[in-house]
Amino acid sequence: MNVTSLLHFESMKYMGAQTQAAAINQHVAQALRVFIEDFYQRIAPAFIVILSCRRPSPMNFYRTIMQLLYESVDTMIIQLVLVDLGRPRRIAGPRTHNLLLVDSLDALLDIEIHTYTAQSDASEYYFIFLQQRDALIPQDMQGVFAYCWRHQLINCNVMTQSSGGQVLLHTYFPYAPGQCNDSRPTRINQFLGESWQHRDYFPSKLHNLNGCPLVVLARRVSPFFELDEGQRELRGLEGRLLHELSCRMNFSIRFEGLQDQKRNHTTWSEMQLLQKLVQGHLAHLAIGYVRKRIQYSSNLTPVFPHYSNRLVGCLLLNAHNLTSREIWSFPFQALTWICLLLFASWLCFGLIVRSMYSALLFLILRYHLHQRLPESLQDLAEGGYGAVMSRVTWQDLREVPSLQELLGLKSLVVSSEREDEVLRQLDRCSLREGSGSHALFFGLLSQDALLHLTQRCHRAGSYHIIPQHVLEQQLAIYLQKHSHLAGHLDHLVMSIRSVGLLHHWAGELASERYFRSRFLYREKRIQQPDLWAIYLLAAGLYLLSLVVFICELLAARRAANGRL
């Protein structure tokens, strides 16, 4: 664009150009200058000025205003764009801070500002100067705000100048008391000659939503999101987070689709949940164990991740109990057994050794001592273990090159995304292996889900977590693309997370101390297969004592006969 020709004042080229007093022009330019210095120069390194007029007179007026601004505003980087109705074209560049100079609603629509930011997750600022006839200002202003609200442009102001020179600033409040989704103009400021009446040019519209409803797509995934239908109480880690956000922003919650989940006894997959959010713009946000993923960024806007969820491997300890033969031989090492067999006769009558051996057997059976357990992913791979995981976990592993070795193992992928199904399948795999042998399977699931399900099902001490963590999953709330809620929710989620509320809630949902307590675990009681080695040992010793008794009896009789 030729900037010189834009700023050059040539009123002769516009037939019937309307002019006004120089004092009024100076007054308007002063209002824009103060706004630029108070706001754009304070928060932005640069901004963009867009001129779009369908009549020659306002274009002439705006050229005058621009000339006055150049004479009064200090050095600042700006981008100038002139919208030519006859030759429309797209001009690349950042559109975060915008000063729009238009003469009508149609001229604003010619700019198509929403198309430049539709794929952006940031929140933009639009300061629109509408130079229109007084009689048409209310109608055009209403159309401007309706357009802004339709395209999620929450920071949208309209400055007007009346025929008498009065400069006013209007905006809209979509969450006004008793007026949800309201785009009616509301006067917020006035230029008083040297300064604006208020320096808060873009008042916050999201700190108090005045009870207006936000439509939420949620899926029930314990322990992250649960809903008590009777008491309408939100439970789970993300349920508490949503409740906290609703209290801080004062909005009500209207759930979409939870009734369908209850009726069908199914839970949406992560992909189905987000597809419903994209299609038709029927909801404001989606929540319920949703991982932040790059592939969703083109269609949806994520809020700052509120929780870091660990993906861990777990083993069912029952599958690694000592066999009957191993229980019999476990109390002593191999060298000890060899030494004791050299003194077999002393062993038969040694009270101390027998008492110690009995005590060690009781210790093994009482505290469920196990065979050596894998401590790393490398141990699992070398031990020939198979992985039991959900479909989404399998997709996560495919995206991480360093975890490809896990995909090389024999894997059993559960069709459901519910973590309790992974544990059920792990139990079934253990039963199929049979008693007294290794079940070479381990589960891959969320650590928080494992702790919660263990406590809820009263199975303390039944699982062993592999110390090496597999993956960190970032959980986030997803919004519609370019949602006006993104910036404010980001700030609230970061503040909630920074004070440790989420970790506190996670600790209340499941206790790691309970999970690791083996004294509370009663599912694996002493059973007959565990006692066969003791039975055989006792029977052998009784048989040995019987043989010794018979031998002594025969020897005594032989000795008596010899004396006779």
C-alpha positions in Angstrom: 0.0 0.0 0.0 1.2 3.5 -0.8 1.2 5.2 2.6 1.9 8.6 1.2 -1.2 8.6 -1.0 -3.3 7.4 1.9 -2.2 10.3 4.1 -2.3 12.9 1.4 -5.3 15.2 1.9 -7.0 15.7 -1.5 -10.6 16.7 -0.9 -11.1 17.8 -4.5 -11.1 14.1 -5.6 -14.3 13.5 -3.6 -17.3 15.1 -5.0 -19.7 16.3 -2.3 -17.3 15.4 0.5 -18.7 16.3 3.8 -16.3 18.3 6.1 -16.7 19.5 9.7 -15.1 22.1 11.9 -11.4 21.7 12.5 -12.0 21.8 16.3 -14.2 18.7 16.1 -11.6 16.9 14.0 -8.9 17.9 16.6 -11.2 16.7 19.4 -11.7 13.2 17.7 -8.0 12.9 16.9 -7.2 13.8 20.5 -9.6 11.0 21.8 -7.8 8.4 19.6 -4.4 9.6 20.6 -5.2 9.3 24.3 -6.6 5.9 23.9 -3.5 4.7 21.9 -1.1 6.1 24.5 -3.1 4.8 27.4 -3.8 1.3 26.1 -2.0 0.1 22.9 1.3 1.7 23.6 1.2 0.3 27.1 0.4 -3.3 26.4 1.4 -3.9 22.7 4.6 -3.5 20.8 2.6 -2.7 17.7 -1.0 -2.5 16.4 -2.9 -2.5 13.1 -5.0 0.3 11.7 -7.6 -0.8 9.1 -9.6 1.7 7.0 -12.8 0.6 5.3 -15.3 3.1 3.9 -18.1 2.8 1.4 -18.6 6.6 1.1 -16.1 9.2 0.1 -16.8 11.7 2.8 -15.8 9.4 5.8 -12.7 8.4 3.9 -11.7 12.0 3.6 -12.4 12.6 7.3 -10.3 9.6 8.3 -7.4 10.8 6.2 -7.5 14.1 8.2 -7.7 12.2 11.5 -4.7 10.0 10.5 -2.7 13.1 9.6 -3.4 14.6 13.0 -2.5 11.4 14.7 0.8 11.2 12.9 1.7 14.7 14.2 0.9 13.9 17.8 1.6 10.2 18.5 5.1 9.2 19.5 7.0 6.7 17.5 5.3 3.3 17.4 5.2 0.3 15.0 1.9 0.1 13.2 0.5 -1.7 10.2 -1.8 0.3 7.9 -4.4 -1.6 5.8 -6.8 0.1 3.3 -9.7 -2.1 2.3 -10.7 -1.5 -1.3 -14.3 -2.6 -1.9 -13.7 -3.0 -5.6 -10.5 -5.0 -5.3 -10.7 -7.2 -2.1 -7.5 -8.9 -1.0 -6.2 -10.5 2.2 -3.3 -8.7 4.0 -1.2 -10.9 6.2 -0.1 -9.8 9.6 -0.9 -10.0 13.3 -4.4 -9.1 14.3 -4.2 -9.0 18.1 -4.6 -5.2 18.6 -6.9 -3.5 16.1 -8.0 0.0 15.4 -10.8 -0.1 12.8 -12.0 3.0 11.1 -15.3 2.4 9.3 -18.3 4.3 8.1 -21.0 1.6 8.4 -21.8 -1.9 9.5 -21.3 -3.1 5.9 -17.9 -1.5 5.8 -16.9 -3.5 8.9 -18.2 -6.7 7.3 -16.0 -6.0 4.3 -12.9 -6.4 6.5 -14.0 -9.9 7.5 -11.9 -9.6 10.7 -13.2 -13.0 12.1 -11.5 -14.9 9.2 -8.1 -13.7 10.3 -8.4 -15.0 13.8 -10.7 -18.0 13.5 -7.7 -20.4 13.9 -6.2 -18.4 16.8 -6.4 -19.2 20.4 -5.5 -15.7 21.6 -8.0 -13.0 22.6 -7.9 -9.9 20.4 -8.9 -6.3 21.0 -11.0 -4.3 18.6 -11.4 -0.6 19.0 -13.9 0.4 16.2 -14.5 4.0 15.3 -17.9 4.2 13.5 -18.3 7.4 11.6 -22.0 7.3 10.7 -25.0 9.6 10.6 -26.6 10.0 14.0 -29.8 8.4 13.0 -28.1 5.2 11.8 -25.6 4.8 14.6 -27.9 2.7 17.0 -28.8 0.3 14.2 -25.2 -0.2 12.9 -23.8 -0.4 16.4 -26.2 -3.2 17.3 -25.2 -5.0 14.2 -21.5 -4.6 15.0 -21.9 -6.1 18.5 -24.1 -8.9 17.2 -21.3 -9.7 14.7 -18.7 -9.6 17.4 -20.6 -12.0 19.7 -21.4 -14.4 16.9 -17.7 -14.8 16.2 -16.5 -14.9 19.9 -15.0 -11.4 19.7 -15.5 -10.5 23.4 -13.2 -7.4 23.5 -15.1 -5.3 21.0 -15.7 -1.5 21.5 -17.4 1.1 19.3 -16.4 4.7 19.4 -18.9 7.2 17.9 -18.9 11.0 17.3 -22.2 12.8 17.1 -22.9 15.7 14.9 -22.3 18.0 17.9 -18.9 16.6 18.4 -19.6 14.4 21.4 -17.3 11.3 21.5 -18.7 8.2 23.2 -17.5 4.7 23.7 -19.9 1.7 23.8 -19.5 -2.1 24.3 -21.7 -5.1 25.0 -22.1 -7.4 27.9 -23.2 -10.9 26.9 -23.6 -12.0 30.5 -25.5 -9.1 32.0 -27.8 -9.8 34.9 -30.9 -11.5 33.6 -29.8 -11.0 30.0 -27.7 -14.0 28.9 -26.2 -13.8 25.3 -27.1 -10.1 25.2 -25.4 -8.0 22.5 -27.1 -4.7 23.2 -24.9 -1.6 23.2 -24.0 -0.2 26.6 -22.3 3.1 27.1 -19.1 2.7 29.1 -17.0 5.9 28.5 -16.8 9.4 27.2 -14.0 11.7 26.0 -13.9 14.9 28.1 -11.5 16.9 26.0 -8.2 16.0 27.5 -8.8 12.5 28.8 -11.4 9.7 28.9 -13.8 9.5 31.7 -12.4 6.1 32.7 -9.1 4.5 31.7 -10.6 1.0 31.7 -11.3 0.9 28.0 -12.0 -2.9 27.8 -14.0 -3.8 31.0 -13.9 -7.4 32.0 -17.0 -9.3 31.0 -16.2 -12.8 32.4 -15.4 -12.2 36.1 -19.1 -12.5 36.8 -21.4 -14.4 34.4 -24.4 -13.6 36.6 -25.7 -17.2 36.7 -25.8 -17.6 32.9 -25.6 -21.2 31.9 -22.6 -22.8 30.1 -23.3 -26.0 28.2 -20.8 -28.7 29.3 -20.0 -31.9 27.5 -18.7 -34.4 30.1 -18.0 -38.1 30.2 -18.0 -40.2 33.4 -14.4 -41.5 33.9 -13.6 -42.3 37.5 -11.8 -40.8 39.4 -11.6 -37.8 37.2 -15.3 -36.9 36.6 -18.4 -38.2 38.2 -21.9 -36.8 38.8 -24.3 -37.7 41.6 -27.6 -37.6 39.7 -29.6 -37.5 43.0 -27.9 -34.7 44.7 -26.6 -33.0 41.4 -23.2 -33.0 43.0 -20.0 -32.9 41.0 -17.4 -35.5 42.1 -14.0 -36.5 41.1 -10.9 -34.4 40.4 -12.2 -32.6 37.4 -15.7 -32.4 38.8 -14.4 -30.4 41.7 -12.4 -28.2 39.3 -15.5 -27.5 37.3 -17.5 -26.6 40.4 -14.7 -24.3 41.6 -14.7 -22.5 38.2 -18.5 -22.1 38.3 -18.2 -20.6 41.8 -15.4 -18.1 40.8 -17.1 -17.1 37.6 -20.7 -17.4 38.8 -22.1 -19.5 36.0 -24.6 -22.3 36.1 -23.9 -25.7 34.4 -26.1 -27.4 31.9 -24.8 -30.8 30.9 -25.2 -32.1 27.4 -25.3 -35.8 26.8 -24.9 -37.2 30.3 -28.4 -38.6 30.2 -27.6 -40.4 27.0 -24.5 -42.0 28.7 -26.7 -43.1 31.6 -29.4 -44.6 29.4 -26.9 -46.5 27.1 -24.6 -47.5 30.0 -21.7 -46.4 27.9 -19.1 -43.7 28.0 -18.1 -41.6 25.1 -14.6 -42.0 23.9 -12.3 -39.0 24.0 -12.6 -38.6 20.2 -16.5 -38.8 20.3 -16.6 -36.2 23.0 -14.5 -33.7 21.1 -16.3 -34.3 17.9 -19.5 -33.4 19.5 -17.9 -30.2 20.7 -16.8 -29.3 17.2 -20.0 -30.2 15.5 -22.8 -27.6 15.6 -21.2 -25.5 18.4 -23.7 -27.1 20.8 -21.5 -26.7 23.9 -19.0 -24.3 25.4 -16.5 -26.8 26.9 -15.7 -30.5 27.2 -14.2 -32.2 30.2 -13.7 -35.7 31.5 -10.2 -37.3 31.3 -9.3 -35.4 28.0 -5.6 -35.4 27.2 -4.1 -32.4 25.5 -3.1 -33.4 22.0 -1.5 -31.6 19.1 -3.9 -33.1 16.6 -6.9 -31.3 18.2 -5.3 -27.9 18.0 -6.7 -27.1 14.5 -10.4 -27.5 15.6 -10.4 -26.8 19.3 -8.9 -24.5 21.9 -7.4 -26.2 25.0 -7.3 -24.5 28.4 -3.9 -24.5 30.3 -3.4 -28.2 31.4 -4.8 -28.5 34.9 -3.3 -31.9 35.9 -0.3 -34.0 35.0 -1.5 -37.6 35.0 1.1 -40.4 35.2 0.8 -43.5 33.1 2.3 -46.4 35.0 2.6 -50.2 34.7 1.2 -52.4 37.4 1.4 -56.1 38.2 -1.2 -58.2 40.0 0.7 -59.5 43.1 -1.5 -62.6 43.3 0.0 -63.8 40.1 3.5 -63.6 41.6 2.9 -65.5 44.8 5.5 -68.1 45.6 4.5 -71.6 44.5 4.2 -74.5 47.0 7.7 -75.7 46.2 9.2 -72.2 46.5 7.5 -71.6 49.8 9.1 -74.8 51.2 12.6 -73.8 50.0 12.4 -70.0 50.5 13.4 -69.7 54.2 17.0 -70.8 53.6 19.4 -70.2 50.7 20.7 -73.1 48.7 24.0 -73.3 50.6 22.1 -73.4 53.9 20.0 -76.3 52.7 23.2 -78.2 51.7 24.7 -77.7 55.1 21.6 -78.8 56.9 21.4 -82.0 54.8 24.9 -83.0 56.0 23.4 -82.8 59.6 20.0 -84.5 58.8 19.9 -86.4 62.0 20.6 -83.3 64.1 18.0 -81.4 62.1 15.3 -84.0 63.0 15.9 -83.4 66.7 17.0 -79.7 66.5 14.2 -77.7 68.2 15.8 -74.3 67.4 16.1 -75.0 63.6 12.6 -76.5 63.4 11.1 -73.5 65.3 12.9 -71.1 63.1 11.8 -72.8 59.9 8.2 -72.9 61.1 8.3 -69.2 61.9 9.7 -68.3 58.5 7.0 -70.4 56.8 4.4 -68.5 58.8 6.0 -65.2 57.8 5.9 -66.1 54.1 2.2 -67.1 54.3 1.1 -64.2 56.5 2.8 -61.3 54.6 2.4 -62.7 51.1 6.1 -62.7 50.1 6.4 -62.7 46.4 8.9 -63.7 43.7 11.3 -61.1 42.4 9.2 -58.4 40.6 10.2 -56.4 37.5 11.5 -52.9 38.3 11.7 -51.3 34.9 10.3 -51.4 31.4 13.4 -53.2 30.3 12.7 -56.0 32.9 9.2 -56.3 31.5 10.5 -56.6 27.9 13.2 -59.1 28.8 10.8 -61.1 30.9 8.3 -61.7 28.1 5.5 -59.8 29.7 2.4 -58.7 27.8 0.7 -55.3 28.3 -3.0 -54.8 29.0 -4.1 -51.3 28.1 -6.9 -49.2 26.8 -7.3 -48.0 23.2 -6.3 -44.4 24.0 -3.2 -45.5 25.9 -2.1 -47.6 22.9 -2.5 -44.5 20.7 -0.4 -42.5 23.2 2.4 -45.0 23.1 2.5 -44.9 19.3 3.3 -41.2 19.4 6.4 -41.6 21.6 9.4 -43.1 19.9 11.2 -44.0 23.1 8.2 -46.3 24.1 8.2 -48.3 20.9 9.6 -51.3 22.8 6.4 -51.6 24.7 4.4 -51.9 21.5 6.7 -54.7 20.5 5.4 -56.8 23.5 2.4 -59.0 23.1 -0.4 -56.5 23.9 -4.0 -56.9 24.8 -5.9 -53.7 24.0 -9.2 -53.2 25.8 -11.9 -51.6 23.6 -13.2 -49.4 26.4 -11.4 -46.3 27.6 -12.4 -47.0 31.2 -9.4 -47.8 33.4 -11.4 -50.3 35.5 -11.8 -52.5 32.4 -8.0 -52.7 32.2 -7.8 -54.1 35.8 -10.7 -56.5 35.1 -8.9 -57.8 32.0 -5.6 -58.1 34.0 -7.5 -60.3 36.6 -8.9 -62.5 33.8 -5.5 -63.0 32.3 -4.1 -64.0 35.8 -6.9 -66.6 36.2 -6.3 -68.1 32.8 -2.7 -68.6 33.7 -3.7 -71.0 36.5 -2.6 -71.1 40.1 1.0 -71.5 41.1 2.6 -70.0 38.0 3.5 -66.6 36.6 0.9 -64.6 34.8 3.1 -62.7 32.3 0.8 -59.7 32.0 1.0 -56.2 33.4 -1.5 -53.3 33.2 -0.8 -49.8 31.7 -3.1 -47.2 33.2 -3.4 -44.0 35.1 -1.7 -44.0 38.5 -4.6 -41.9 40.0 -7.2 -44.3 38.6 -5.3 -47.3 40.0 -5.0 -45.8 43.5 -8.7 -44.8 43.4 -10.0 -48.2 42.1 -7.9 -50.1 44.6 -9.3 -48.1 47.5 -12.9 -48.2 46.2 -12.8 -52.0 45.7 -10.9 -52.6 49.1 -7.9 -54.3 47.4 -5.1 -52.8 49.4 -1.8 -54.5 48.6 -3.0 -56.3 45.6 -1.0 -54.5 43.0 2.7 -53.5 42.5 3.5 -50.3 40.5 6.6 -50.5 38.3 8.9 -47.7 39.7 9.8 -46.5 36.2 7.0 -44.2 35.0 5.8 -44.7 31.4 4.4 -41.4 30.3 3.1 -38.1 31.6 -0.4 -37.2 30.3 -1.5 -33.5 30.4 -5.2 -33.2 31.1 -7.0 -30.1 29.8 -10.5 -28.6 29.3 -11.3 -28.2 25.6 -13.3 -25.2 24.3 -14.7 -24.3 20.9 -12.0 -22.9 18.6 -11.2 -19.2 19.4 -13.5 -19.3 22.4 -13.9 -16.1 24.3 -13.6 -18.1 27.5 -10.1 -19.3 26.8 -8.0 -16.4 28.3 -10.0 -16.1 31.5 -10.2 -19.9 32.1 -6.4 -20.1 31.5 -5.9 -17.5 34.3 -8.2 -19.3 36.7 -6.8 -22.8 36.1 -3.3 -21.6 36.6 -4.2 -19.9 39.8 -6.0 -23.0 41.1 -3.1 -25.2 40.2 -0.4 -22.9 41.6 -1.9 -23.1 45.1 -2.0 -26.9 45.0 -5.8 -27.4 45.1 -5.7 -30.0 42.4 -3.1 -32.1 44.1 -5.0 -31.8 47.4 -8.2 -33.1 45.7 -6.2 -35.9 44.1 -4.9 -36.9 47.5 -8.4 -37.0 48.9 -9.7 -39.3 46.1 -7.1 -42.0 46.8 -4.5 -42.7 49.4 -1.1 -44.1 48.3 -0.6 -45.3 51.9 -3.8 -47.4 51.7 -2.7 -48.7 48.3 0.7 -50.0 49.6 -0.7 -51.4 52.9 -0.6 -55.2 52.6 -2.1 -55.7 56.1 -5.5 -54.6 54.8 -5.5 -57.0 51.9 -7.7 -60.0 52.6 -8.6 -61.3 49.1 -5.6 -63.7 49.0 -6.1 -65.9 52.1 -4.2 -69.0 52.9 -5.6 -71.7 50.7 -5.0 -75.4 50.2 -2.5 -75.1 47.3 -0.4 -72.9 49.6 -0.3 -75.7 52.3 0.6 -78.7 50.1 4.3 -78.3 50.7 3.7 -78.3 54.5 1.5 -81.3 54.2 4.1 -83.2 52.2 6.9 -82.2 54.6 4.9 -83.2 57.7 3.9 -86.5 56.1 7.5 -87.2 55.1 8.7 -86.5 58.6 5.9 -88.6 60.1 6.7 -91.4 57.7 10.4 -91.1 58.6 9.6 -91.2 62.3 7.4 -94.3 61.7 10.2 -96.0 59.9 12.6 -95.1 62.7 10.1 -96.3 65.3 9.6 -99.7 63.4 13.4 -100.0 63.0 13.9 -99.4 66.7 11.1 -101.8 67.6 12.6 -104.6 65.4 16.0 -103.9 66.8 14.7 -104.1 70.4 13.0 -107.5 69.6 16.1 -108.8 68.0 18.1 -107.8 71.0 15.6 -109.5 73.4 15.6 -112.7 71.4 19.4 -112.7 71.5 19.4 -112.5 75.2 16.9 -115.4 75.4 
